[in-house]
Amino acid sequence: MKSDESIRWSVGQLAERFGVATHVLRHWEDMGLLTPERDSAGRRVYGEPDAYRVAAILSSKAAGMSLEQIRALIDADAADRRKALTAHLADLEQRMAEMERSRHMTQHALDCRAHDITQCPNFRSHVAGIVSGEEATFLIRWKNLHERSGQRSPRGA
């Protein structure tokens, strides 16, 4: 697809197109994520390449990336690009594991005959070590179980 260099947006027009506030685009410019041209009056003028950068930033933010990680993603000269993306991938895998545990517990609660999950024998056996004081938290329990299998521990553990 050929880029149309005649497409030009003001900061307000581009912000509206993507549903963000104008100060967000200015902040991204301050962070070095965007470098819009300036017209003769010094106003920001965005072209199609800028719009693709905004789309990349927004989709990366939606995927949980930090602005620093996004900078590495969209900066062709970033030395730490691979490191940032590898760290983000590990974070995604960890969050997916957390969501899978949550999905499993929710499904169990739906299928359980005990209307109060705290009265469910399976749930009680799952958390017995924490209740007895043998284990400090869910995070530590998960970390201990999964370090043996080589998986990363959840955030904050």
C-alpha positions in Angstrom: 0.0 0.0 0.0 1.5 3.3 -1.1 1.7 6.1 1.5 -0.3 9.2 0.7 1.9 12.1 1.6 -1.0 14.5 1.1 -2.8 13.2 4.3 -2.1 15.8 7.0 -3.8 16.1 10.4 -3.6 18.6 13.2 -3.0 17.3 16.7 -6.7 17.6 17.4 -7.7 15.7 14.3 -5.3 12.9 14.9 -6.3 12.7 18.6 -10.0 12.5 17.6 -9.3 9.9 14.9 -7.8 7.6 17.6 -10.0 8.6 20.5 -7.2 10.0 22.7 -6.7 13.4 24.2 -4.4 15.9 22.5 -2.2 16.0 25.6 -1.5 12.3 25.1 0.0 12.9 21.7 2.0 15.7 23.1 3.3 13.5 25.9 4.2 10.8 23.4 6.1 13.4 21.5 8.0 14.4 24.7 8.8 10.8 25.2 10.3 10.5 21.7 7.6 8.2 20.4 6.3 10.7 17.9 8.1 13.4 15.9 5.4 15.4 14.0 6.4 18.0 11.5 5.7 21.6 12.2 3.9 24.1 9.9 5.1 27.6 9.3 3.2 28.7 12.4 4.9 26.0 14.5 1.8 23.8 14.9 2.1 20.1 14.8 1.3 18.4 11.6 0.9 14.6 11.4 1.1 12.5 8.3 0.2 8.9 7.6 3.4 7.5 9.1 2.6 9.2 12.4 -0.9 7.7 12.3 0.7 4.2 12.0 3.0 5.0 14.9 -0.1 6.1 17.0 -1.8 2.8 16.0 1.3 0.8 17.1 1.5 2.7 20.4 -2.2 2.2 21.2 -2.2 -1.5 20.3 1.0 -2.1 22.3 -0.5 -0.3 25.3 -3.6 -2.4 25.0 -1.3 -5.4 25.1 0.1 -4.2 28.4 3.4 -2.7 27.2 5.0 0.3 28.9 6.0 3.4 27.0 9.6 2.4 27.4 8.9 -1.0 25.9 7.0 0.6 23.1 9.9 3.0 22.4 12.1 -0.1 21.9 9.5 -1.7 19.7 9.1 1.3 17.3 12.6 2.6 17.4 14.6 0.9 14.6 17.9 1.8 16.4 16.9 0.7 19.9 19.7 -1.5 21.3 17.4 -3.1 23.9 14.6 -4.0 21.6 15.0 -7.8 21.9 15.4 -7.5 25.7 12.2 -5.4 26.0 10.2 -7.7 23.8 11.4 -10.8 25.6 10.5 -9.3 29.0 7.0 -8.4 27.7 6.5 -11.9 26.3 7.4 -13.3 29.7 5.0 -10.9 31.4 2.2 -12.0 28.9 2.8 -15.6 29.7 2.6 -14.9 33.4 -0.6 -13.0 33.1 -2.1 -15.7 30.9 -1.2 -18.3 33.6 -2.9 -16.1 36.2 -6.0 -15.7 34.1 -6.1 -19.5 33.5 -6.0 -20.0 37.3 -8.8 -17.5 37.7 -10.8 -19.1 34.9 -10.3 -22.6 36.5 -11.4 -21.3 39.9 -14.5 -19.5 38.4 -15.5 -22.6 36.4 -15.0 -24.7 39.6 -17.2 -22.3 41.5 -19.9 -22.5 38.8 -19.9 -26.3 38.8 -19.5 -26.8 42.6 -22.5 -27.9 44.6 -21.4 -25.7 47.5 -23.0 -22.2 46.9 -20.3 -20.8 49.2 -16.9 -21.5 47.7 -15.3 -21.4 51.2 -17.3 -24.5 52.1 -16.2 -26.5 49.0 -13.9 -29.4 50.0 -11.8 -29.0 46.9 -11.3 -25.3 47.4 -10.5 -25.9 51.1 -7.8 -28.5 50.2 -6.3 -26.1 47.7 -5.8 -23.3 50.3 -5.3 -25.4 53.4 -1.6 -24.6 53.6 -2.3 -20.9 53.6 -5.1 -21.1 56.2 -2.9 -23.2 58.5 0.0 -20.8 58.2 2.3 -23.3 56.4 2.4 -21.1 53.4 2.3 -17.3 53.5 0.3 -16.4 50.4 -1.1 -17.6 47.1 1.8 -16.0 45.3 4.3 -17.9 47.4 2.4 -21.2 47.0 2.2 -20.6 43.2 5.9 -19.7 43.1 7.0 -22.8 45.0 4.9 -25.1 42.9 6.0 -23.6 39.6 9.7 -23.0 40.3 10.1 -26.8 40.4 8.6 -26.9 36.9 10.7 -24.0 35.6 7.9 -21.5 35.2 8.2 -17.9 36.1 6.5 -16.7 39.3 3.7 -14.1 39.1 4.3 -10.4 39.3 5.3 -9.3 42.8 6.3 -12.7 44.0 
